[in-house]
Structures are given as structure tokens and as C-alpha cells.
Amino acid sequence: MKELTAERNLTIHQVVQRGGLNQATISELMNGRTKHPKISTIQKFCDGLNITLNDFFDDRRFY
């Protein structure tokens, strides 16, 4: 998530705001306290990055 954000010259805070995410939710994800995020959370993250879920999961990091 950090890499995807940095590649787009955005901060996590900007993605959170753009996607309408809860800061605590992202914080738990980023710190590894949440291992299985809801698809709706990932969708909001993608919205904040202006990418699709397909773009997210097709990323080379998942291979």
C-alpha cells in the first residue's frame, strides 16, 4: 500500500481522505494488526488512488 501510494506521489493521508477511509482502519492495516481487510476497505483505498480493484490485484506485488 505504501509503495502504490508513493508511486503516485501521494501520502497515505491523502489517499485516506480521497477514498473516504477511516484513519484508524488504515493505520491498523499499515501496522499489520489487521490481516484480512474487507473488500470495501480495499475499494475505498483504490478510490483514493484512482485505480480499480483489478489494477490493485493485478499489481506485480501479488505474484
Backbone as CSV, one residue per row, in Angstrom:
resi,resn,N_x,N_y,N_z,CA_x,CA_y,CA_z,C_x,C_y,C_z
1,MET,0.828,-1.182,0.000,0.000,0.000,0.000,0.878,1.253,0.000
2,LYS,1.931,1.209,0.793,2.838,2.362,0.842,3.487,2.601,-0.514
3,GLU,3.884,1.505,-1.164,4.536,1.643,-2.465,3.579,2.186,-3.518
4,LEU,2.362,1.682,-3.538,1.374,2.172,-4.506,1.099,3.658,-4.301
5,THR,1.044,4.047,-3.059,0.798,5.452,-2.733,1.973,6.317,-3.178
6,ALA,3.178,5.880,-2.844,4.383,6.646,-3.201,4.557,6.759,-4.710
7,GLU,4.227,5.693,-5.443,4.343,5.719,-6.910,3.472,6.794,-7.536
8,ARG,2.424,7.163,-6.851,1.512,8.183,-7.369,1.741,9.544,-6.720
9,ASN,2.874,9.653,-6.016,3.261,10.902,-5.346,2.180,11.400,-4.393
10,LEU,1.578,10.457,-3.678,0.557,10.784,-2.686,1.022,10.304,-1.324
11,THR,0.447,10.872,-0.292,0.681,10.377,1.055,-0.484,9.467,1.428
12,ILE,-0.265,8.645,2.420,-1.353,7.797,2.912,-2.519,8.675,3.351
13,HIS,-2.219,9.780,4.004,-3.271,10.692,4.468,-4.118,11.189,3.294
14,GLN,-3.491,11.525,2.195,-4.230,11.990,1.018,-5.136,10.885,0.466
15,VAL,-4.616,9.665,0.407,-5.407,8.542,-0.100,-6.592,8.277,0.821
16,VAL,-6.360,8.341,2.126,-7.425,8.146,3.113,-8.535,9.175,2.904
17,GLN,-8.151,10.427,2.751,-9.139,11.487,2.548,-9.888,11.303,1.238
18,ARG,-9.171,11.043,0.171,-9.800,10.894,-1.146,-10.734,9.690,-1.205
19,GLY,-10.368,8.621,-0.508,-11.165,7.405,-0.546,-12.259,7.342,0.503
20,GLY,-12.254,8.304,1.425,-13.258,8.305,2.474,-13.038,7.215,3.509
21,LEU,-11.777,6.902,3.736,-11.432,5.856,4.695,-11.295,6.403,6.103
22,ASN,-11.419,5.501,7.044,-11.185,5.823,8.439,-9.684,5.703,8.691
23,GLN,-9.082,6.727,9.263,-7.639,6.727,9.515,-7.220,5.544,10.393
24,ALA,-8.037,5.210,11.387,-7.704,4.092,12.278,-7.653,2.771,11.514
25,THR,-8.551,2.597,10.570,-8.582,1.370,9.770,-7.294,1.214,8.978
26,ILE,-6.886,2.271,8.315,-5.653,2.224,7.523,-4.438,2.047,8.419
27,SER,-4.442,2.711,9.545,-3.338,2.570,10.492,-3.170,1.119,10.924
28,GLU,-4.272,0.451,11.216,-4.205,-0.958,11.610,-3.705,-1.843,10.471
29,LEU,-4.130,-1.529,9.258,-3.642,-2.273,8.096,-2.145,-2.068,7.895
30,MET,-1.718,-0.833,7.943,-0.330,-0.488,7.692,0.597,-1.058,8.767
31,ASN,0.090,-1.200,9.978,0.900,-1.714,11.079,0.760,-3.219,11.264
32,GLY,0.003,-3.861,10.373,-0.123,-5.305,10.405,-1.057,-5.870,11.459
33,ARG,-1.835,-5.017,12.098,-2.774,-5.505,13.114,-4.041,-6.069,12.486
34,THR,-4.323,-5.683,11.252,-5.453,-6.239,10.505,-4.866,-7.042,9.347
35,LYS,-5.128,-8.311,9.359,-4.551,-9.201,8.339,-5.483,-9.444,7.159
36,HIS,-6.789,-9.282,7.378,-7.768,-9.596,6.342,-8.759,-8.436,6.193
37,PRO,-8.362,-7.404,5.428,-9.262,-6.259,5.261,-10.501,-6.615,4.453
38,LYS,-11.558,-5.909,4.715,-12.782,-6.078,3.930,-12.542,-5.553,2.523
39,ILE,-13.237,-6.149,1.574,-13.114,-5.699,0.190,-13.560,-4.248,0.059
40,SER,-14.516,-3.823,0.882,-14.968,-2.423,0.830,-13.853,-1.474,1.259
41,THR,-13.000,-1.909,2.168,-11.865,-1.084,2.593,-10.858,-0.974,1.458
42,ILE,-10.582,-2.093,0.811,-9.657,-2.073,-0.319,-10.216,-1.215,-1.450
43,GLN,-11.531,-1.298,-1.674,-12.159,-0.488,-2.717,-11.979,0.998,-2.418
44,LYS,-12.177,1.389,-1.184,-12.002,2.800,-0.808,-10.550,3.234,-0.984
45,PHE,-9.632,2.349,-0.654,-8.215,2.652,-0.865,-7.951,2.861,-2.353
46,CYS,-8.496,1.972,-3.162,-8.353,2.098,-4.621,-8.979,3.399,-5.121
47,ASP,-10.135,3.745,-4.579,-10.777,5.006,-4.961,-9.858,6.180,-4.653
48,GLY,-9.205,6.123,-3.509,-8.277,7.191,-3.124,-7.080,7.290,-4.044
49,LEU,-6.687,6.154,-4.613,-5.574,6.128,-5.566,-6.032,6.367,-7.002
50,ASN,-7.344,6.336,-7.200,-7.931,6.463,-8.527,-7.526,5.288,-9.430
51,ILE,-7.603,4.083,-8.831,-7.356,2.862,-9.584,-8.521,1.902,-9.339
52,THR,-8.617,0.879,-10.163,-9.671,-0.114,-9.982,-9.174,-1.236,-9.070
53,LEU,-10.122,-2.034,-8.590,-9.744,-3.218,-7.822,-8.889,-4.153,-8.683
54,ASN,-9.227,-4.262,-9.962,-8.423,-5.092,-10.865,-6.987,-4.591,-10.941
55,ASP,-6.816,-3.271,-11.048,-5.466,-2.697,-11.076,-4.713,-3.063,-9.797
56,PHE,-5.400,-2.960,-8.686,-4.788,-3.252,-7.384,-4.323,-4.700,-7.333
57,PHE,-5.208,-5.634,-7.652,-4.879,-7.050,-7.526,-4.022,-7.568,-8.677
58,ASP,-3.977,-6.850,-9.791,-3.109,-7.243,-10.896,-1.684,-6.755,-10.710
59,ASP,-1.446,-6.002,-9.659,-0.120,-5.467,-9.396,0.892,-6.610,-9.212
60,ARG,2.083,-6.418,-9.681,3.140,-7.434,-9.620,3.438,-7.895,-8.191
61,ARG,3.114,-7.090,-7.192,3.395,-7.441,-5.803,2.582,-8.626,-5.312
62,PHE,1.514,-8.964,-6.030,0.670,-10.079,-5.645,1.111,-11.390,-6.304
63,TYR,2.153,-11.328,-7.106,2.606,-12.536,-7.795,3.817,-13.119,-7.146
